[in-house]
Amino acid sequence: MDSLSPLLALPDAVSGNGIDAPVAAHYGSFNGEQRILESGDGFVDLSHRGVIRVSGPDRLTWLHSLTTQQFEGLRPGVPVQALVLSPQGHVEHEMRGVDDGEAFTAHVEPGRAAALVAFLDSMRFMMRVEVADVTEEIAVGWRPTAPPVAEGRAPGNRPGKYDFVPRDQLREYAEAAAPACGLWAFEALRIARGEPRFGIDTDERTIPNEVGWVAADASSAVHLDKGCYRGQETVARVHNLGRPPRRLTLLQLDGSENRLPAQGAPVELPEGGKVVGVVGSSARHHELGPIALALVKRSVPTDTDLQTDGLVAAQEVVVDPEVGLHVRPLRG
């Protein structure tokens, strides 16, 4: 979806950068917008994301066989995240969606819907399914949900709900869900939660275990008790051994310089400059200051300060380098 969101016409809207240019980065105060989202109000325009729809009576059984998620028996209205892996276990596609009893609708990173549709189409064979790219018809929005106290979560860990909105009704959605909050606020809170973004915090070598997509609860992108799927052997082996080759870490960056590391910047040991990882996404959090997600070698001690793009960075563990349960406990 290359066209600009109509919500960029809202007061004080400032466009984003790169693949996020079609939506607003902020509406005048990204720090204030973070606080709005943490309080449980507002919405975020994610209408630049791709949207696919899978319909037909065999859709859940078929998706179950192709992805890491448990689709058989999926109840309408229950949101899930699913991955498509290579035979070697590398993440090739990532999607988040919900079934409504007649079709499964999912959203993906900007510009990635066509590739996912092409892959799924190539795997249909004799199954009674239809796959369509509906990005031009359906947009995505995000709203915070349950209060953090009730969930036992710190404010920055407030969960959210993705909405599928008819694209011609985006303005009405914005009016009903106001106030508008920009992508910079959304990204800062996402990074603080340690949630990776596919294609930005991952690369072509990423396996689910490295980035926290293997968990023992319902939020996991990988269902640990389902049958065979492509790449399962790698996921199971690494999970059982508890030692992913790399691990996602949250970097607490030195805030003395008014800048963030570039995506793809090397992460180095402070002495000798040995490269041990790479930076993904970064943001300015209204409480934590500058933060980033990075993939680093599992062997790097979790208490070692690192540096990237000339900035010193302390680590906060997201993926434990030693145990099978690879998601850090929620703060709070």
C-alpha positions in Angstrom: 0.0 0.0 0.0 1.9 3.0 -1.3 -0.8 5.7 -1.0 -0.9 8.1 1.9 -3.4 7.5 4.7 -6.3 10.0 4.7 -5.6 10.4 8.5 -2.5 12.4 7.6 -5.0 15.2 7.1 -5.7 15.2 10.8 -4.4 18.3 12.7 -0.7 18.4 13.4 0.0 15.0 11.6 3.6 14.5 10.6 4.4 11.7 8.1 6.6 8.7 9.1 9.8 7.5 7.4 10.7 4.7 5.1 8.1 1.9 4.9 6.1 3.8 7.5 5.9 7.0 5.5 2.2 6.5 4.5 1.0 7.0 8.1 1.6 9.6 10.8 4.7 9.4 12.9 3.1 11.7 15.4 0.4 14.4 15.8 2.5 17.0 17.6 3.7 15.2 20.8 5.0 11.6 20.6 5.7 11.6 24.3 2.2 12.7 25.2 0.8 10.2 22.7 2.7 7.4 24.5 1.0 8.4 27.8 -2.4 8.4 26.1 -1.9 4.9 24.9 -0.6 3.7 28.3 -3.7 5.2 29.9 -5.9 3.0 27.6 -7.1 5.7 25.3 -6.6 6.6 21.7 -5.7 4.6 18.5 -2.8 4.2 16.1 -3.2 4.3 12.3 -1.6 1.2 10.8 -3.4 1.5 7.5 -0.2 1.0 5.5 0.1 -2.6 6.6 -0.9 -5.3 4.1 -4.1 -7.4 4.6 -4.9 -10.8 3.3 -8.0 -12.9 3.5 -8.2 -16.7 3.4 -11.7 -18.1 2.9 -13.2 -21.5 2.1 -14.3 -24.5 4.3 -10.8 -26.0 4.4 -9.0 -22.8 5.5 -8.3 -23.6 9.1 -7.1 -27.2 8.5 -5.0 -25.9 5.6 -3.4 -23.0 7.6 -2.8 -25.4 10.4 -0.7 -27.6 8.1 1.4 -24.7 6.7 2.1 -22.5 9.7 3.4 -22.6 13.2 0.0 -21.9 14.7 -2.8 -24.1 16.0 -5.6 -23.3 13.6 -7.7 -26.4 13.9 -10.5 -25.6 16.4 -9.7 -21.9 16.3 -12.8 -20.0 17.6 -14.1 -17.0 15.8 -12.9 -13.7 17.2 -9.7 -15.2 18.8 -6.6 -13.3 17.6 -3.5 -15.3 16.6 0.0 -14.8 15.3 1.4 -17.3 12.8 4.6 -17.9 11.0 5.6 -19.6 7.8 9.1 -21.2 8.1 11.6 -22.5 5.7 12.6 -26.1 5.9 15.6 -25.0 8.0 13.3 -23.2 10.4 14.0 -19.6 9.3 11.0 -17.2 9.4 9.8 -16.4 5.9 6.4 -14.8 6.7 4.7 -13.5 9.7 1.0 -12.6 10.1 -1.5 -11.6 12.8 -5.2 -12.1 12.3 -8.6 -13.4 13.3 -11.2 -15.8 11.9 -14.8 -14.7 11.8 -16.3 -18.1 11.1 -16.2 -17.7 7.3 -12.8 -16.3 6.6 -9.4 -15.7 8.2 -8.2 -12.1 7.8 -4.6 -11.2 8.7 -2.3 -8.2 8.5 1.4 -8.2 7.6 4.2 -5.7 7.3 3.9 -3.0 4.6 4.6 -4.4 1.2 4.6 -8.1 2.2 1.0 -9.1 1.4 1.6 -10.0 -2.2 4.5 -12.4 -1.4 2.5 -14.2 1.3 -0.5 -14.5 -1.0 1.8 -15.9 -3.8 3.2 -18.5 -1.4 -0.2 -19.5 -0.1 -1.6 -19.8 -3.6 1.2 -22.1 -4.5 0.3 -24.4 -1.7 -3.5 -24.7 -2.3 -3.4 -27.9 -4.4 -6.9 -29.6 -4.0 -7.9 -27.7 -0.8 -11.2 -25.7 -0.8 -9.6 -22.4 0.0 -9.3 -19.0 -1.7 -6.6 -16.5 -0.9 -6.8 -12.7 -1.7 -4.8 -9.6 -1.1 -7.5 -7.2 0.3 -5.1 -4.3 1.3 -6.9 -1.9 -1.0 -10.2 -2.7 0.8 -9.3 -3.2 4.4 -7.1 -1.0 6.7 -5.6 -1.8 10.1 -5.8 0.2 13.3 -4.6 -0.5 16.9 -6.1 0.3 20.2 -4.9 -0.4 23.8 -7.2 -2.8 25.7 -7.4 -4.1 29.3 -6.1 -2.0 32.2 -2.6 -3.0 33.2 -3.4 -3.3 36.9 -6.0 -5.9 36.2 -3.6 -7.8 34.0 -0.7 -7.6 36.5 1.3 -5.6 34.0 3.2 -2.4 34.1 1.7 0.4 32.0 4.2 -0.1 29.2 3.1 -3.7 28.8 -0.6 -2.9 28.2 -1.9 -5.3 25.5 -3.7 -4.0 22.5 -6.3 -4.9 19.9 -5.8 -4.8 16.1 -8.9 -3.6 14.2 -9.8 -4.4 10.6 -11.5 -1.3 9.2 -13.1 -0.9 5.7 -10.7 1.6 4.1 -13.4 4.0 3.1 -14.5 4.2 6.8 -11.1 5.2 8.3 -12.2 8.7 9.1 -15.3 7.4 11.0 -13.0 4.9 12.9 -10.7 7.8 13.8 -13.5 9.9 15.2 -14.9 7.0 17.3 -11.5 5.9 18.6 -9.9 9.4 19.1 -7.5 10.8 20.1 -5.1 9.8 17.3 -1.6 8.7 18.4 1.3 8.3 16.0 3.5 5.4 15.0 6.4 6.7 17.0 4.4 6.3 20.2 3.3 2.8 19.2 6.8 1.8 18.3 8.3 3.1 21.6 5.9 1.0 23.6 6.3 -2.0 21.4 10.1 -1.9 21.8 9.9 -1.4 25.5 7.7 -4.6 25.7 10.5 -6.5 23.8 8.2 -7.3 20.8 10.1 -7.8 17.5 8.9 -6.4 14.2 9.3 -8.8 11.3 11.8 -7.7 8.7 13.2 -4.9 11.0 14.2 -6.8 14.1 14.6 -10.1 12.2 16.6 -11.1 9.2 16.7 -14.0 6.7 18.4 -16.2 9.3 16.1 -15.6 12.2 14.4 -18.6 13.8 11.4 -18.1 16.1 13.3 -19.1 19.2 15.7 -16.2 18.9 13.1 -13.4 19.1 10.6 -14.6 21.7 8.1 -16.1 19.3 8.2 -19.4 21.2 6.3 -19.3 24.5 4.2 -21.6 26.7 1.1 -19.4 26.6 -1.6 -18.5 24.2 0.2 -15.4 22.9 2.9 -17.6 21.3 3.4 -17.5 17.5 4.5 -21.1 17.7 2.2 -23.7 19.1 4.4 -26.2 20.9 1.9 -29.1 20.9 0.7 -29.2 17.3 1.6 -31.6 14.6 4.2 -31.4 11.9 4.9 -28.2 9.9 7.8 -27.1 7.8 10.7 -26.1 10.0 9.3 -27.7 13.1 12.4 -29.9 13.8 14.7 -26.8 14.1 12.2 -25.0 16.5 11.7 -28.1 18.7 15.4 -28.9 18.9 16.4 -25.4 19.9 13.5 -25.1 22.3 14.4 -28.3 24.0 18.1 -27.5 24.2 17.3 -24.0 25.3 20.1 -22.4 23.4 19.2 -20.2 20.4 22.1 -19.2 18.2 21.2 -15.5 18.8 18.9 -13.7 21.2 16.8 -10.6 21.1 17.9 -8.0 23.7 16.5 -4.6 24.7 19.3 -2.0 24.6 19.1 0.9 27.1 21.0 3.5 25.1 23.2 6.4 26.4 20.9 9.4 26.1 23.6 12.1 26.2 23.6 12.3 22.4 20.3 13.3 20.7 20.2 10.5 18.2 19.3 6.9 17.7 21.3 4.1 16.0 20.5 3.3 12.4 18.7 0.1 11.6 21.4 -2.5 10.8 24.1 -0.8 12.8 26.6 -3.3 14.2 26.5 -4.1 17.9 30.0 -4.3 19.4 31.8 -5.2 22.5 33.2 -2.0 24.1 36.8 -3.4 24.2 38.2 -4.4 20.9 35.1 -3.5 18.9 34.2 -7.1 18.1 30.9 -7.2 16.3 28.4 -9.4 18.2 25.1 -8.4 16.8 22.9 -5.9 14.9 20.4 -3.2 15.8 16.8 -3.5 14.6 14.2 -0.9 15.6 14.9 2.0 18.0 12.8 4.8 19.6 12.6 7.4 22.3 10.5 6.2 25.2 9.0 8.8 27.4 10.3 7.2 30.6 13.1 4.9 29.6 14.8 7.3 27.1 16.4 6.0 23.9 15.9 2.3 23.5 16.4 -0.3 20.8 16.0 -4.0 20.0 19.0 -5.9 18.8 19.9 -9.5 17.8 23.1 -10.5 19.5 25.1 -13.8 19.8 23.9 -16.1 22.5 27.4 -16.3 24.0 27.4 -12.5 24.9 26.9 -12.2 28.7 23.6 -10.6 29.5 25.3 -8.2 32.0 27.9 -6.9 29.5 27.5 -3.3 28.3 27.6 -3.0 24.5 28.0 -0.2 22.0 26.4 0.6 18.7 26.8 3.5 16.4 29.1 5.2 19.0 26.4 4.9 21.7 27.0 2.9 24.9 24.1 0.5 25.7 23.1 -1.7 28.7 21.1 -4.8 28.1 17.8 -5.9 29.4 17.1 -9.6 28.7 14.2 -10.4 26.2 15.2 -13.9 25.2 17.0 -15.9 27.8 20.2 -17.4 26.4 20.0 -20.6 28.4 16.4 -21.8 28.9 13.7 -23.2 26.7 11.1 -20.6 27.7 12.4 -17.8 25.7 10.2 -14.8 26.7 11.2 -12.6 29.6 8.8 -12.2 32.4 6.5 -9.1 32.1 7.6 -6.2 34.3 5.6 -5.5 37.2 
